[in-house]
């Protein structure tokens, strides 16, 4: 894993650099508001938050093309936001309103938006990887030029779907980017208690798939690695595996008592908060001042508040429509 970051000026112009901070801020504030609404029972069911991992999605998804496919896990609100699904439709979905991106039927874990080519939202651990391989196979056979990116946690690498998808992707040289968001804990099991080989990029190498491991708390490292990986896949050189070593600051889900890790460990990781460290870097380099940062926060807060208002004003699906989409009409 790389120990040093590329220079910001090697990756971004000023406007793009500030936009990446705005995106990470939106992800963080959206998740914080979701936790607040869950505690107020506005959002029901399961809720898995992305707080702490923002540099991963923000370092990768903006470099995909609009028509590239993205597949994610149940911790997917932020991936959907960056792929172009509106905050309003995501929030309405979590409220269970029919204005949501899945008509209120999927909730937090099952976001979907065909127009954005965002294909979930998969609650089954590892379940998105075969889908990504299938999408990539279709794109290769149709010569679309598209690639597909699948995000998953390190716990998914113990599942058969990982090995099957990696093997087929390598054999058929499929245009798919595998992104492992290694946050060290598969629910409540520490990585070294579940995987004999903790350098996960080595597992991809065993399938003759190009691989790389980077610091997932460092936006600059993720961005530089993502550009290389996406270029590799899009140029027809086959699949790529990118391990982003990150950490979630919150529990696995809102139901998690979080008894498996020490609070001191969490606090230690928070010292490497990607949102704070990147914001401080921009200020140090003169890309934005306190007033600009305050305005950025205000704009993000407005977007999140508007999403909540949209969800609150949304409508419940009529009872007589409950069987709609359950059975085919043809």
Wavefront OBJ file of the C-alpha trace (Angstrom):
o trace
v 0.000 0.000 0.000
v 1.255 3.482 -0.911
v 2.611 5.533 1.980
v 2.688 8.917 0.255
v 0.059 10.877 -1.630
v 0.376 12.525 -5.028
v 0.288 16.308 -5.007
v -3.180 17.814 -5.218
v -2.139 19.971 -8.160
v -1.203 16.828 -10.093
v -4.801 15.618 -9.875
v -7.174 18.598 -9.732
v -7.625 22.156 -10.840
v -8.938 24.455 -8.114
v -12.631 24.119 -8.981
v -12.452 20.318 -9.115
v -10.558 20.217 -5.829
v -13.280 22.234 -4.100
v -16.003 20.160 -5.753
v -14.527 16.993 -4.260
v -14.782 18.587 -0.811
v -18.401 19.548 -1.502
v -19.179 15.988 -2.542
v -17.600 14.453 0.560
v -19.397 17.004 2.728
v -22.728 16.129 1.121
v -22.139 12.432 1.758
v -21.269 13.052 5.417
v -24.177 15.420 6.131
v -26.670 13.201 4.304
v -25.636 10.224 6.420
v -25.715 12.226 9.640
v -29.227 13.436 8.817
v -30.270 9.869 8.017
v -29.112 8.741 11.466
v -31.069 11.584 13.051
v -34.224 10.677 11.119
v -33.825 7.005 11.950
v -33.683 7.852 15.649
v -36.873 9.855 15.168
v -38.477 6.768 13.489
v -38.957 8.658 10.228
v -36.761 6.029 8.560
v -37.503 2.420 9.436
v -35.955 -0.979 8.778
v -32.177 -1.316 8.530
v -29.749 1.567 8.109
v -26.015 1.207 7.386
v -24.006 4.437 7.282
v -20.907 5.360 5.282
v -19.433 7.877 7.720
v -15.626 7.723 7.543
v -15.422 6.023 4.149
v -16.289 9.029 1.971
v -12.886 9.274 0.282
v -13.391 5.911 -1.412
v -16.570 6.616 -3.355
v -15.575 10.245 -3.972
v -12.196 9.209 -5.309
v -13.664 6.748 -7.802
v -17.216 7.418 -9.022
v -16.646 10.939 -10.460
v -14.145 9.415 -12.887
v -16.629 6.961 -14.327
v -18.674 7.937 -17.367
v -22.383 8.657 -16.872
v -23.338 5.467 -18.734
v -20.948 3.207 -16.808
v -22.668 0.878 -14.358
v -22.238 0.908 -10.574
v -23.236 -1.917 -8.235
v -22.982 -1.467 -4.468
v -23.813 -3.059 -1.129
v -26.418 -2.198 1.497
v -24.138 0.698 2.610
v -24.830 2.475 -0.663
v -26.499 5.872 -0.141
v -23.273 7.718 -0.941
v -22.504 5.695 -4.063
v -25.983 6.465 -5.363
v -25.585 10.182 -4.646
v -22.305 10.361 -6.556
v -23.711 8.317 -9.449
v -26.390 10.957 -9.967
v -29.374 9.682 -7.998
v -30.864 12.751 -6.322
v -30.740 13.230 -2.560
v -34.496 13.817 -2.668
v -35.328 10.493 -4.324
v -32.967 8.610 -1.994
v -34.467 10.207 1.101
v -38.004 9.547 -0.150
v -37.045 5.922 -0.686
v -35.821 5.610 2.883
v -39.088 7.146 4.067
v -40.925 4.455 2.092
v -42.625 6.985 -0.172
v -43.519 6.120 -3.743
v -41.550 9.120 -5.007
v -38.405 7.251 -3.959
v -35.996 5.813 -6.514
v -37.401 2.310 -5.884
v -40.975 3.564 -5.358
v -40.574 3.146 -1.614
v -40.352 -0.618 -1.899
v -36.624 -1.047 -1.373
v -35.722 1.276 1.469
v -32.193 2.041 2.582
v -30.611 -1.217 1.409
v -32.196 -1.456 -2.043
v -31.667 1.810 -3.901
v -31.920 1.460 -7.684
v -32.022 3.888 -10.589
v -31.853 2.599 -14.148
v -31.479 6.092 -15.644
v -28.264 6.624 -13.676
v -27.175 3.021 -14.261
v -27.042 2.516 -10.515
v -27.870 -1.148 -9.957
v -28.239 -1.417 -6.187
v -28.236 -1.763 -3.208
v -27.548 -5.500 -2.533
v -28.348 -6.836 0.929
v -26.785 -10.242 0.236
v -23.076 -10.075 1.033
v -21.182 -10.540 -2.231
v -24.393 -10.636 -4.246
v -23.487 -7.682 -6.420
v -20.302 -9.161 -7.863
v -21.875 -11.728 -10.219
v -24.262 -9.017 -11.401
v -21.359 -6.689 -12.185
v -19.634 -9.467 -14.107
v -22.846 -10.108 -16.041
v -23.276 -6.437 -16.885
v -19.668 -6.315 -18.006
v -20.131 -9.398 -20.187
v -23.155 -7.809 -21.855
v -21.231 -4.598 -22.483
v -18.293 -6.499 -23.942
v -20.527 -8.561 -26.242
v -22.363 -5.435 -27.414
v -19.159 -3.385 -27.803
v -20.646 -0.484 -25.827
v -17.347 0.820 -24.484
v -18.879 0.975 -21.009
v -17.282 -0.386 -17.878
v -18.876 -1.509 -14.634
v -17.721 -0.839 -11.089
v -18.738 -2.965 -8.110
v -18.173 -1.949 -4.482
v -18.089 -4.510 -1.666
v -16.691 -4.934 1.821
v -13.827 -7.221 2.790
v -16.304 -9.661 4.320
v -17.587 -10.424 0.826
v -14.216 -11.894 -0.108
v -14.992 -14.942 2.019
v -18.025 -15.637 -0.172
v -18.048 -17.916 -3.183
v -19.451 -15.132 -5.365
v -16.175 -13.241 -5.085
v -14.120 -16.148 -6.402
v -16.596 -17.021 -9.140
v -16.895 -13.432 -10.359
v -13.150 -12.821 -10.274
v -12.423 -16.049 -12.110
v -14.919 -15.382 -14.906
v -13.910 -11.734 -15.184
v -10.306 -12.812 -15.659
v -11.064 -15.682 -18.046
v -13.296 -13.516 -20.240
v -11.335 -10.274 -19.753
v -14.443 -8.401 -18.674
v -14.585 -4.604 -18.302
v -15.233 -4.548 -14.564
v -13.549 -2.692 -11.714
v -13.750 -4.515 -8.388
v -13.464 -2.131 -5.419
v -13.014 -3.660 -1.981
v -13.854 -1.160 0.762
v -11.836 -2.833 3.487
v -13.089 -1.260 6.722
v -11.513 -4.069 8.801
v -14.736 -5.435 10.293
v -17.168 -7.727 8.494
v -20.107 -6.756 10.690
v -18.403 -7.572 14.007
v -15.563 -9.850 12.929
v -12.071 -8.369 12.612
v -10.289 -9.040 9.329
v -7.459 -11.123 10.780
v -10.003 -13.419 12.440
v -11.812 -14.149 9.193
v -9.123 -14.074 6.490
v -5.860 -16.038 6.574
v -4.397 -13.652 3.968
v -5.124 -10.086 5.062
v -3.433 -8.483 2.056
v -6.591 -8.781 0.014
v -5.071 -7.492 -3.206
v -3.025 -10.716 -3.278
v -6.230 -12.717 -3.687
v -7.042 -10.823 -6.851
v -3.534 -11.393 -8.143
v -4.113 -15.142 -7.787
v -6.727 -14.821 -10.550
v -4.283 -12.935 -12.790
v -6.231 -9.728 -12.200
v -4.256 -6.491 -11.949
v -4.532 -5.225 -8.387
v -3.500 -2.431 -6.069
v -4.000 -1.488 -2.418
v -4.280 2.146 -1.304
v -5.046 4.189 1.792
v -8.807 4.590 1.605
v -8.736 7.505 4.041
v -6.706 9.587 1.575
v -8.732 11.090 -1.263
v -5.630 11.861 -3.312
v -4.348 8.296 -3.186
v -7.746 6.866 -4.072
v -8.180 9.325 -6.939
v -4.797 8.582 -8.482
v -5.334 4.816 -8.168
v -8.876 5.057 -9.553
v -7.709 6.913 -12.642
v -5.152 4.201 -13.338
v -7.627 1.401 -12.693
v -10.403 2.903 -14.813
v -7.996 3.537 -17.684
v -6.816 -0.075 -17.463
v -10.343 -1.480 -17.650
v -11.641 0.926 -20.297
v -8.689 0.278 -22.612
v -9.639 -3.400 -22.861
v -6.925 -4.804 -20.614
v -9.418 -6.737 -18.506
v -10.662 -6.410 -14.928
v -8.939 -4.571 -12.098
v -9.079 -5.021 -8.317
v -8.623 -2.000 -6.067
v -8.424 -2.470 -2.299
v -9.159 0.719 -0.363
v -8.170 0.358 3.284
v -10.646 2.483 5.176
v -12.693 2.573 8.388
v -16.288 3.241 9.346
v -16.685 5.597 12.271
v -20.153 4.342 13.174
v -21.410 0.900 14.059
v -22.166 -1.664 11.363
v -25.820 -0.649 11.451
v -28.129 1.330 13.702
v -28.948 -1.957 15.501
v -25.297 -2.751 16.235
v -24.230 -2.548 19.899
v -20.606 -2.338 18.670
v -19.066 -4.549 21.339
v -16.333 -5.944 19.092
v -13.960 -2.966 18.968
v -12.549 -0.516 21.487
v -13.727 3.085 21.522
v -10.086 4.167 21.610
v -9.538 2.464 18.244
v -12.437 4.354 16.700
v -11.156 7.647 18.076
v -7.697 6.920 16.720
v -9.102 6.399 13.224
v -11.160 9.581 13.505
v -7.885 11.475 13.692
v -7.536 10.525 10.014
v -11.019 11.730 9.045
v -10.814 12.145 5.242
v -13.277 15.030 5.221
v -11.371 17.073 7.792
v -7.885 16.302 6.480
v -8.815 17.124 2.892
v -10.592 20.323 3.905
v -7.557 21.415 5.894
v -5.320 20.688 2.906
v -7.456 22.902 0.647
v -7.312 25.729 3.150
v -3.556 25.350 3.541
v -3.102 25.555 -0.233
v -5.359 28.597 -0.466
v -8.095 26.873 -2.466
v -10.780 28.179 -0.116
v -11.018 30.366 2.969
v -13.255 30.204 6.033
v -16.041 32.139 4.314
v -16.038 29.810 1.308
v -16.051 26.764 3.563
v -18.983 28.168 5.522
v -20.892 28.779 2.276
v -20.120 25.243 1.099
v -21.545 23.823 4.324
v -24.634 26.023 3.987
v -25.265 24.896 0.415
v -24.950 21.238 1.422
v -27.259 21.751 4.407
v -29.847 23.302 2.097
v -29.672 20.344 -0.297
v -30.138 17.864 2.539
v -32.992 19.884 4.052
v -34.717 20.025 0.667
v -34.392 16.246 0.375
v -36.081 15.816 3.762
v -38.878 18.204 2.788
v -39.420 16.258 -0.426
v -39.618 12.989 1.489
v -41.967 14.432 4.103
v -44.279 15.707 1.369
v -44.206 12.403 -0.501
v -47.125 10.019 -0.757
v -47.701 6.456 0.361
v -48.448 3.839 -2.254
v -52.137 2.989 -2.524
v -53.120 -0.328 -0.943
v -54.693 -1.495 -4.191
v -51.277 -1.184 -5.897
v -49.434 -3.483 -3.508
v -49.438 -6.379 -5.966
v -48.163 -4.159 -8.791
v -44.713 -5.198 -10.055
v -44.942 -8.455 -8.072
v -46.229 -10.524 -10.982
v -45.719 -9.937 -14.676
v -48.763 -8.648 -16.542
v -47.751 -10.393 -19.765
l 1 2 3 4 5 6 7 8 9 10 11 12 13 14 15 16 17 18 19 20 21 22 23 24 25 26 27 28 29 30 31 32 33 34 35 36 37 38 39 40 41 42 43 44 45 46 47 48 49 50 51 52 53 54 55 56 57 58 59 60 61 62 63 64 65 66 67 68 69 70 71 72 73 74 75 76 77 78 79 80 81 82 83 84 85 86 87 88 89 90 91 92 93 94 95 96 97 98 99 100 101 102 103 104 105 106 107 108 109 110 111 112 113 114 115 116 117 118 119 120 121 122 123 124 125 126 127 128 129 130 131 132 133 134 135 136 137 138 139 140 141 142 143 144 145 146 147 148 149 150 151 152 153 154 155 156 157 158 159 160 161 162 163 164 165 166 167 168 169 170 171 172 173 174 175 176 177 178 179 180 181 182 183 184 185 186 187 188 189 190 191 192 193 194 195 196 197 198 199 200 201 202 203 204 205 206 207 208 209 210 211 212 213 214 215 216 217 218 219 220 221 222 223 224 225 226 227 228 229 230 231 232 233 234 235 236 237 238 239 240 241 242 243 244 245 246 247 248 249 250 251 252 253 254 255 256 257 258 259 260 261 262 263 264 265 266 267 268 269 270 271 272 273 274 275 276 277 278 279 280 281 282 283 284 285 286 287 288 289 290 291 292 293 294 295 296 297 298 299 300 301 302 303 304 305 306 307 308 309 310 311 312 313 314 315 316 317 318 319 320 321 322 323 324 325 326 327 328 329 330
